[in-house]
Amino acid sequence: MSQHQDEPWLQDLWYFALPGRAVKRGAMRHKTVLGQPILFGRAADGVAFALRDICPHRGIPLRYGTFDGCEVECCYHGWRFATDGTCTSIPSLAEGQSLNLSRIKVRRYALREVQGNLWIYMGEDDAPTSEPPRVPDIGDRAGDIVESMVFPCSIDDAVVGLMDPAHGPFVHRSWWWRTRRSIHEKAKAFAPSPFGFTMTRHRPSRNSFAYKLLGGVPETEIRFTLPGVRIEHIRAGRHVVCGLTAVTPLAPGRTEVNHVIYWTVPWLTALKPLLRPFARAFLGQDRHVVEMQQEGLMHDPPLMLINDADTQARWYHQIKKEFAQSRAEGRPFVNPVKDTVLRWRS
């Protein structure tokens, strides 16, 4: 089920670009997203923007130029561009030489800053047909812990690994999470949701030590939506802990996994320096197993998806195919997921 390198990524969707704090006022930052060179910046007024990182004059990346908080200046010939991509100055023009600068533009991408994260809309045009995902019950605050890691794989391999319910006791085996001996049968109810599906609210597994730290009787809901966003919402009494995991393809065979944790539990803030290494170790375990997996996938073996444990992976491929077809045919998306209960052991 690996994505071939020449297969196009889904368009007309919001992709996680960067944590908002990664782009300071008056600063620029380059990043490749879906194979496209993007220049991210934050203007003097605090508003972030995203432009194609190529000057339309001679093709040099704009990131090698300067940014004064209002305009980007190309280092090659001094052409200047506003944050909306419109050309504002061409120093080489002599007196009397007429040129409509407003018609010269660098592509501007729609960018939203939501709950401390920058989301970029990747589509055939720059008019979003939706809004970026939001984590419920935490307002507009930024995440308490943010970790990003590049996986050497396609987005499909990263997403399927993300939603795989059976790998936990083997890949994430540790005293602070779970052990192989903790495996038992589970039954979870699922329902369709916009461009994805939801594991409906339930009590989390007793074999996850981390949940016990929250006290009370925690309940959790897990939602997945295209292109590769997973939101886990845990409620324990009057407090919530939420995890946002967003998968963004950078280039063929390179996919970034971003994990943001939010909480309203006051005492967890004091433990943040201790919790961050655990979050990074958890993400690193997933990366390591994907690295090993790529050795086998190089030989293009036939893959098996079995029974309920792999149903979410099947849904992902079905949803992705239906989304692409509905866009190509100009019709509404029809979710192939139906209400059901899945059973597996983990």
N, C-alpha and C positions, 0 to 999 in steps of 0.2 A: 504493500500500500504506500510505498514511498513516492513523494512527488518528484517527477522527472525534472531535470534542471531546465528544460525548455518549456515546461508547463507554466502558463501565466498565473500570477497570483490573483486572488479575488479583488475586484475593484468596487467602488462605490461603498466603501466601508471605512470606519474609523480605526486607525492603528495606533497603539501606544508608541509615542515617539521618544519622550524623555521625561524624567522627573522635572517639575518646574524649577526646582532649585538648581538644576544643572546649567541654567541659562541666566546669567546675571544681567542687570540693567547695563545697557551700553556695550554688551558683549555679543559675540557671534560664536556659533558652534556648528561644525559640519557633521553630517551623519548620512549614511546611505540607507534608504528605506525602500523596500521592494525594488532594489536595483537602481533607484533614482538618487542622484546627488542632491541633498537638501541642505540649505543654509538656514539654521535656526538663529534667531536673535531676539533681543528684548530691548524695546525702545526706551527712551528716557522717561516716558510716562508709565512704564511698567508693563505695557502690552507686548506679548510675544508674537512673533510672526515667523513664517516659513516661506522661503523662496527657492526656486531651482538654482543650484549652486553653479551656474554657468553664465558668464557674461555673453549677451547676444551679439556683441561686436566681433570678438576674435576667439571666443570659447574658453577663456581662462576662468578657472574657478573664482568666484567672488570672495571666497573666504580668505584669499591671499591679500585682499585689500584692507580697507579700514572702515570703521563704523563709528560715527560721532553721536550715536543715540537717536539720530533722525534719518540719516541717509547712509547707504553703503557706497563706498567709492572703489571702483576697480583699480587694481594696482598697475594695469598695463597702460591705459590711456586716460585714466581719471574720469571715466564715465560714472555718473552718480545715479543712484536709484533710491526712491522712497521705499518705505517698508511695505507698500502695496505693490511693489514691482515696477512702478512707472519711472521712466527715465526723466531726470530733472536737469541734467547738465551734460554737455559734450564739449570739453575745453578746446578741442581742435577746430571747432567751427569758427570761420573768419567772419568779419562784419559783412552783412548782406547775404550770407548763405542761409537759406531758409530750410528748416527741417522741423516737422511737427513732432516734438519730443514725446508728447502724450501718446503717440502711437507705438512707441518703442517700449516694450515691457519685458520684464523677466516674469516667468510664471510664478504666481503666488498660490500657495496651497492653503486651504481652509485649515485653521488651527484653533483649538479650544483648550483652555486651561481649566480643568475640572478636578476639584479635590486634590490639588497639588500636582497634577500630572498633565503633560502636554499630549494631546491627541491630534493626529494629522489625518485629514480625509484624503484618501487616495482614490481618485475616480477619473473618468474620462473628461469630466468638466469639474469646476471647482464649486459647484452648488450642492451642498450636502442635502441628502434626502432623509437624514436622521440626525440624532445627537449622540455624542459619546456616552458610553455606559457610566452609570453612577452607582456608588456603593451606598446602600440604604442606611439611615439612622446615624450618620456621622456628620451631617451638615456639609459645609464647604471646606472643612479643615484638611490639611495635608496628612499624608501617611506618617505613622510613627516610625516605621522601619521600611526602607526601600532597598531592594537588592536586585541587581541586573547581572545576567550572565549569558554569554554567547555559546550556543550549542552548535556543534559541527554537523548539522543535519537539516533536512527540509522542514517546513512548517508542519507538514502532516505528521512526521515522526515525533516532533515536539508536542503537538496537540494531542495525539493519540496517547503518548506517554503521560501527559498531564491528566487525562480523564480515566486512565487505566485503574480500576479499583482493586486489582489483584496483586500488584507488585509491591505494595507497602511493606508486608512482613519480610520481604527478601531484599529489596533495594534500600528501604529506610529502617532496617533492623538496628535498633539501638535502645539503650536503657531508658532514654527520655522520650521515646515514641512508642515502639512496640517490638515484640520478639516473634520468632517463628512459632513458638508455642502458643501464641495468643490467637492463632487462626481459628475462626469459627464461622458458621453460616450466617449470612446477612440477607435481609429482604428489604428493599427500598422502593418506594413509590416514585414514579416519574410522570411528568406532564410536559406537553409542548409549551414553549414560550417563544417570544419574538426571535426569529432566526436561530433558534436553539432549543434547549430543553432544560428542565429544572428537576432536581432531586428534591421533592417536597419536604417541608419542615419535619424533623424527626429528632429523636435523641441520638447523639453521636455514639460511636462504638465505645464500649467500656474498655477495650484493649488499647486505647490511645491515652498514654499517661498525661500528655500535655493538656487534654481536656479537663482532667481532674483538678488542675490548678485553678480553674475558674470558679470552682465551688458551686453549690446549688445544684440545679438540674438543668444543665445546658441543653439547648435545642439548636439544630443547625439546618440551614437550607443552602443548597449548592446550585448555582445557575451557570449554564454555559451558553455563550452566544458567539456567532461568527464575528470576526475571522478566527479568533482564538482567545476568548476572554472567559475566565472562570472567576466567579465571585462566590465566596463562602461566607455566609452570615451566621454567626453564632450568638445566640442570646442566652445570658445567664443572669436571671433576676432582672435588675434594672440596667445592667450593663451589656454592651455588645463588643465582640471582637470580630473583625471582618478581614478577609484576605482577598486581595485582587491579584490575579495572575493573568498577565497579558502577553501573548506570543506575537512577535513581529518579525517577519522575514527581512533580512538585510540584503542578502545576495544569494544566489544558488548555493545550497549547502551550508549557509550560515544563518542561523535564526536566534534572535535574542529573546530570552525569557525574563520578564520583569515581574517581580513579586513585591507587592505593597501591603503592609499590615496596618490596620487601623484599630484603635480600641478606645473605650471610654472608662476603662478600669484604672483608677488613679495609681495604684501601687505598681502596675506594670511599667509605668513610665520610669520609675526608679530603677527597674531591672533592665532597661533598654540596652545598656552596654553588655549585659550578659546574654540577652536574647538574640542580638544581632548575629553572633557567631553560629548559633543554632540554626537560624534562618538560612544563612549562607551554606552551612554544611548540608542542610536538607536539599537545597537547590543543587549543590555540588554532587550529591548522590545521584540525582536524576541525570545530570550532565555526564557523569562517568559511565552510567549504564548505556546512554545513547551513543557515547564514543565507541564502546565495545560493539554495540548493535551495528554501527556503520560498517564494521569489518565484514559482517555477514551480508549486509544489504548490497555491498559492492558487487556481489555475484548474482544479483537480481533473482533471489529465490522466490518461489511461490509462497505466500504467507497465508496463515489460517486464522480466522476469527471465529471463536467457538462460543456457543451458548450465551447465557446472560452476561457473563463477565466481559465479553467483548461487544455487547450490544451498543454501548455508548460510542465505541469506535465506528461501528457500522452506521449509526445515526449521523455521526460527524460527516462521513463521506457522502451520505445521502443528502444531508442538508446543504453541504457545499455544492453538490451537483445541481440540486434544485435551485439554489440561489443563482448560480451562473446561468442556468437555462431560463429562469424567469426574467432575468435582466436582458438576455439576448432576444427573447420573444416579446418583451415589453408587456408582461402580464404580472399580476400579483404573485408573491411568493406563497406556495402551499406547503406547509410544514408536514413532512412525512412522519413525524413522531406522533404517537398516540398515547393516551393514558395507559400506564401499565405498571406492574410490579416486577422488578428484576431480582434474581437470587444468585448469590455467589458465595464462595468461601474466601476470606482474607483476614 
